Amino acid sequence: MCPRCKCEQFTIKRGFYRRPSDDKKVQRYFCKACKIGFSQQTTSIDYRQRKRWFNQSCFFTLCSGVSQRRAAYMFQVVPRTIARRVKKFGEICEKNLQKYRESRSKVKEVECDEMESFIHSKLKPVTIPVAVEKKTRKVLAVSIGNIGAKSCLKGLALKKYGKRPSERLKALKTLAQALQTCVASEARFSSDKCPLYPKLIRDFFPNATHFTCKGARGAVIGLGEIKKTVFDPIFTLNHTCAMFRDNLKTLSRRTWATAKRKDRLLLLLYIYAWFHNLWLDRKKVKPRLEVFAP
């Protein structure tokens, strides 16, 4: 299939070449419709990569509580190689999550809430809204947005970095828009008693029901996400958020492997969200970084 016009009828073979990195024979093609040449490698996830041998291992490592610098040391590559893989993997996983939402049946029970992390410093906090299907524990959507510093850090943050506009409502709307493709109109939403959630759910899902529960104090285990209660009504979501914090080094409560850019942190969230969904299906499908085909 031609990568430009998506045509198969006018595509013909045109020789092959030997890939210098591993001496593999790669088929070349030519499209008579749009007059461009391409190869079997053009649409693959390792296009124009010289060290493609560690892609799958790198995907597993980044989702296993290992920092990017330590991953570079493990695979004997420079840190910018891992940074490029994060950008490439994140873009693939974002598209995979989108295709997964579009291809699956409508979800009837959803749990949603927010995590908090920071960029570069605790004076630059961010909110991370997450939506999870209650029955399967699969991540449906994730977003990110800047928020203002709280408590004793508020004055210091204003003095050092000035006033940062809050993007919390924007991040929640982005999450709700993503959920519209996979959540039924009469779905049941579960969350804590945040005052922003009821109106948001009424705007995007008018026929849905919204169940709220009082937030509880976090336990020592689970990095604050697992609650000190006998029964947690949104345990599925809190457990998933605890797995995010445990398996992504940049989300750990006490870490020096902090994210320096908000867009790169979002890419890491996409990577782990897709890995989490693959891991839940590990008995059916082997968790590998591939382009999702619904």
C-alpha positions, 0 to 999 in steps of 0.5 A: 500500500502506498503511504501517500495515496493509500492505493494498492492497485497501482503499486508495483515492485521495483528491486530491493536493497541491503540495509547497512545496519543488519544486511537485511534484504528490503523490498522496494516499491513504486506507486504509479498513481502518485509517482513516489518510491517507497520500501517495505521499511517506510511504514515500520516503527523502526524506520531510519533507525540504525540500532533497532535491535533493542526497541522491544527491550527498551519499550519494556524497560521504560515501563518497568521503573527505569529512568532514561539515563539508566536505560541508556547505560543498560543498552550501551547507547547515548541518552539522546538515543533513548530520548528519540525512542521515547518520542517515537514510541509515544507517538505510536502508543498515542495512535494505538490508544486512539484506534483502540477507543474507536474499534472497541464496543461501548464502555458502560462503567468508567472510573476517572480521577486525577494524579498530580506530578511536577515538571522540573521542580515541585514549584511547577505542578501538573495534573494528570486526568486518567480514565479507566474501564472498571470491568477490565482495568484498561486505560481509556484515556490520559491527559495532562495540564499545568496547575498552580502550586499549593500550600507553603509552595505557593508563595515561593512558586509565584516569586520564582516563576510568576503566575502559571495559568491553570490548565486543569479544566482544559485537560479534563475536557480533552479527556472527556472528548477522547472518551466520547468515542468509546463510552456509551451515552448511558454509562456510569461514571465513578469519581471523587467529590471534585466540584468540576466533575458533575458539570463536565460529565453533564456537558459531554454525557447528558444521559450518563449517571455519576456516582461520587465517593468521599476521598480517603487518606492514602496509605504508605503502600501504593505511593499514596494512591491506595487508600486506607479504607476497608472498601474503596469504590474507585479501587480500579482507578486508584490501583491503576494510578499506583501502577503508573507511579510505580512503573514510570520513574518520572512519576515516583513521589521521591525521585531525581528523574523528573520530567523536564518537558510537559509534552515528553511526560505526556508521551511517557504516559501514552507509552505506559498506558498502552503497555498496561493494556497489552499487559492485561491481555498478555494471555492472548497477545504478547506485549510488543510495541507494534502498530495497532490493527483493529 
